[in-house]
Structures are given as structure tokens and as C-alpha cells.
């Protein structure tokens, strides 16, 4: 203890508190603490972004995609083709499972040849945004060898617990309107490529029952709509007769309806 230092003050603090050494040490300590806080904030942000990315990654692995609608912020979902019940999809001469870079899922279902098209999807609506009107849409493409859809529409329906509350006829061919005008009366029957026995009772292609081109390059056709007032299991179905090929199914999408 030196005589110029008060007995209650340690020598090291008293000796260097007013020197440049003491001020530099204090600044370095402050900068170190600030750097530590910034690094901790960056680490937390990086970890949060990783959690979001992993969530979407696992959604694709489990054959279900989730996102929020940009306009309303409400939940949207898509069931992958692998999560749908597709008749005869286990037979490679009827359907094959393939990959395409334009799909958000690892696999899509490509139709090779069937006479009966039947696609069923089920989802629990309790995961949707409540008190919201949703539309269900089939998301698909057609190949250059597609036939069987140009003249004959398919039946689509939506309901709950087997109750088909909404049923309508839609066209899956982007040129159905033009080809209908060039139809031939010959070859009508189940085994023809484009014939339909009850032609006069089939609704003509229109904006209401025709497909739409999406921004991602796929087509979509509306299956139906429903109001989500509470948890329930929604069931959608697509089916049609006559021989057909060249349909590529990505999945069934559920999103909030936009009211203009």
C-alpha cells in the first residue's frame, strides 16, 4: 500500500484509472461486449432461418407443402401426388412415378394408359385458417402424347365423409374448345381416343369449367370450394371414363378463395 492511495482503494485501480492504458482497456472491453451481442443476434437470426427452411424441407419429404397466402396471410396447403389415392398407380403400365424440376415435390405421377381415371385426396381441415372459404384445385400438366381429354370432360367433386356436396364437369385439355369444334362423329365409344356417346348432354368448354395456366408453368382446374368453419376431413375426387394418357399430376392444392 503506497501513501498516496487511500486505504479503501486497491492500488491497481487507483494507479491506472486515469492513464491511457486504463482507457484503452475499457474501450476494448466495451467493443468486445458489443461484438459479442451482435454475433449472438446474428446467430439467433441464422438459427431462426434454418428452422424455417428445415420446416419447408420436411414438408416436401412428407408429401405436403405449406405456405401463407401473400394477400391474406392465411394458410395454404398442397397434397403431393404420392399422398393421393390414384387408381392403378401401382401398375407401371398404367402410371409411372417420375421426377420433374418444375415440381415442388420429389415425385409426380404420369399417366401411361387407363380407361378409368380416379384420383381421391383427403385432408383434415382443422389445420386450415378458420372461418375461411377455401378452393381445392388439381395441379397438373399434359405431355405431347396426351389424348382422351380433348373431347370428354371429367367429373370432379368435393365433400365431407363421403358426402359429395359439390359435383361438376371440367376439361383437362388446354385446347378442348378448339378440338371440340373439329370433332369427328366416327369412333364413338369407350375404346375410342376422343369419342363420347352422350355428346349432346356434355357441357361445352368454357371459362368456368376450363383450366388455367399458373405462373409456375403448371395448369390448375378448380374442383370445388367449401367454408372452413371447424375441424373436419375434406375429400376431393377426380374421375372419368374412356382411354386416356399423358396426364402428369403434381398434387391437389387448397388455398383461400379470392373475392373480387
N, C-alpha and C positions, 0 to 999 in steps of 0.2 A: 504494500500500500504506500503510494507516494504522498507527500504532504500537500500537494496542490489539488488532490482529488478528495471530494467529500467521502467520509467513511461509508455512506449508504450507496455509492455509485461504483459499479465494477470498473476496474481500470481499462479493460479492453473497449468498453462502450464509450467511456469518457474520453479516452485518448484519441479515438479515431472518428468520433461522431461528426466533427467539423472538418475533416480532411477530405481531399479529393477521393482518397481510397474508400472512405465510407460512403460517399455519394455514388460512386461508380458501382459499388457492391449493391446498394439499394436499387439502382436502376436496373442492373442485371437481374436481380431477384424479381422486380416488378415485370420486366419483359418476359422472364421465364414463366411467371404465373399466367400472363396474358396469352402466351403461346400455348400453354397447356390447356387453357379454356377453349381457345379457337380450335385446337386439334381435337378436343373432346367433342365440340359441337359438330365438326366435320365428320368425326367417326360415327356419331349418332345419326347424322343425316344419311351417310353411306349405308349404315345398317338398316335404316328405315326403307331406303330404296331397294335394298336387297330383299327385304321381306316382301315388298310389293311384287317385285319381279318373280320371286320364287312362287308366290301365290298364283300368278298367271301361268307359270310353267307347270305347276302341278295340276291346274285346271285342265290344260291340254292333255296331260298324261292320263287323267281320269275321264277323258272324253266329254268334258263340259267346259264351256268358255263363259266367262263373266266379265261384264264391263258396265259402266254407268253412261246413261244417255246424256249427250252433251247439252241438250236443251233443258231437260227437266231434272237431271241428276238422279233419275230413277234407275232401278236395276234392269239389266238386260242379260239374257242367257241364250246360249245355243247348245243344243244336244248334238254331238257328233254322230256320224252315220253308224259308228260302232255301238252306240248306245241305243240305237233304234232297232225295232224288230222288223226285219226285212225278210219276207217270204223267199225261201230257196237261196238265201245268201250263203249257205254252207256248201253249195254246189258250184264248182268253178265253171261249169258250162252255162250257168245262169248268171252268176255275179262273180266279180273278182275284186279283191281289196288291193288298192294301189296307192301311190303317193303322187302328190302334185304340189309344187312350191307355192301355188296361189291359195292353198287351203290353210286354215289356222290350226288344223289337226294333222296328226301324223299319217292318217289313212282316210281315204274316201272310197265309196262303193261305186263301182262301174257296172252298169247293166250290160250283160252279154246277149242274153235272149231269154225271154219269159213270155208266157201267154197271160199270166195273171200277175199284175203288179199290186203288191200290198206292202205298205210301209206304215208302221204304228210307232208312235212316240208317247211316252208318259213322263210327267214331271210333277213334283209336289209344288203347288203354287204358294205355299207358306214362305218360300224363300224370295218371292217377288215383293215388290213395293205394294203396300196395302192401298185399298180404295183407288185402284188404277185400272183403266181399261187397257188390256194387252191384245196384241195381234200375234198370231202364230203364222210363220212363213216357212215354206220349203225352199232351201237354198241349194241350187244345182247348176249343172252345165249340161250341154249336149255335145256329142262328138260329131265329126264329119260323116260318120256312118249311121247316124241316128235315123230310125224310122219307126212308125207305129204311133207317133204322137201328132203327126201333121194334120190328120183329119178327125181323129176321135179324141174327145176330151176325157179327163179322168175325174173321178169323184173324190172330193176332199171333205172332211168333216171334223168337228171338234165338239167335245162334250166332257162329262164327268161320270166316272164309274160305269162306263158302257152306254150311257145315255147320249146319243148323237143329237145334240140340241141344234146344231147348225150343219147343213149339208148343201154343197154347191158343186157345179161342174166348172172345171178350169182347163185351159190349154197349156201344155208344157213345150210347145213348139214355137220358137220366136217368129216363124213365118206361117203360122197357121191360117191367118186371114188370107194371105195371097194364095196359098196352096188350096184352100177350100174352094176358091173360085176356079181352079184348074182341075178339080176332082174328076175322076172317071167313074162311071156307073158300073164298070166291069169289076169283077173280082171282089164283090161284096161278100163278107163273111168273116168268120173267126180267124181263118188261116190266111187272109189277105194282109198285105202290108199297110193298107190305108183304108179299107172299106169299113163302113158302119151300116148295119142293117136298118136301123131306125133313124135315117138321116134327117128326116123332116122334123123330128122331135128334139134334135140336138140343138142347143143354143149356139148361135154363131159366135165366132171370136169377137171380143170387144175389149174396151179398156178395163171393164170391171172384172172380166174372167181371164184376162191375158197376163202374161208375165211382165216383169220389169227388169231392166238392166241395172245392176248395182255398181257403185263406184269401185269395188274391188274386182270387177270383171265377171262376177257370177250373176246368175239370174235368181229371182225370187218370185214366188207366187203365194198370194195370201190364202191360207187355209181357213181361217175364221178368227173371230175375236170373242173376248169374254171379259167380264168385270171381276177383278180380284177383290172380293170383299172379305176373304178369310182363307185359312189353310184348307186346301183340297187338292185332289190329284186330277190334273187335266190330262185328257187323252186326245191325240190328234191322229188322223188316219188318211192315207192316200191310197187309192186303188183304182184299177182299170183293167179291162179285158183286151183281147186281140194281141197278136205277137208284136213285140217291140224290142228295141235295142238302142244303145248309145246314150243312156242317161247316166250322169255322174252326180252322186249325192254327197254333199258336204255335211248337211245336217238340217235341223229344224230350229229356227230362231224365234225367240219370244221377246218382244220389245213393246214399250208403251205406245199406244196409238196417238198419232198426231192429229189434232183437230184444227182444221184451217178456219 
